[in-house]
């Protein structure tokens, strides 16, 4: 293509563009008027519809469910059974150790050393309590009395002692009885004295009465309302209520009733 042809083609293009611009300027007022009419004819109350805002719901939180576990049976516990066995009383023993004098000679070194000699002392027996009053005389007599009766003298040498009591326990009933305190004289008797002639000489001196063979006098009397076959355990108590004699056991028979006379001396 030659230069002349290029110039002609360029001129045609520019002319075409100019025509398009003129057409656009002519058509623009018509388009604006049409658009305004359509807007004016639209209803005034019509409002645009606003789409609702979507609400987002959070999914629930996942909670783990524990798996069921196997329940184990309780472990058995060993129980110690303690038998109620009485504890034996242990008597102490005394051990005497006698050391030997070591031998420094040569023969002693050749032989094994001598061990100390151990001697065991036998346990000492507990001595029986010593009571000052001993029974020095006893006598028994047949009776039909339903009571168990003892007449007794409690003395120190030849002197009668007051304030002492006799206490007795019947076996097998286990009932215990106690006498009144003793007198300082012969205030208790198993029977009356024998009366004699009131005068025996010119001065009419009365002869003292005497006791029959079956009558005894004492300064204390013990009576118990039970006379059943068994025995009575009798002992003497001092004015403070402490025992001062050994226990004396008197067997009794309900078919052969008797009363007793005892003498205790210090």
Secondary structure, DSSP 8 states (H G I E B T S, - for coil): --HHHHHHHHHHHHHHHHHHHHHHHHHHHHHHHHHHHHHHHS-SS------------------------------------------------EEEEE------SHHHHHS-----EEEEE----------SBEEEEEEEEE---SSEEEEEEEEETTEE--S-EEEEEEETT--EEE-----SS--EESS--B---S--STT------B--TT--EESEEEEES---SEEEEEEEE-TTS-B-B--EEEEEBTTB-EEEEEEEE-
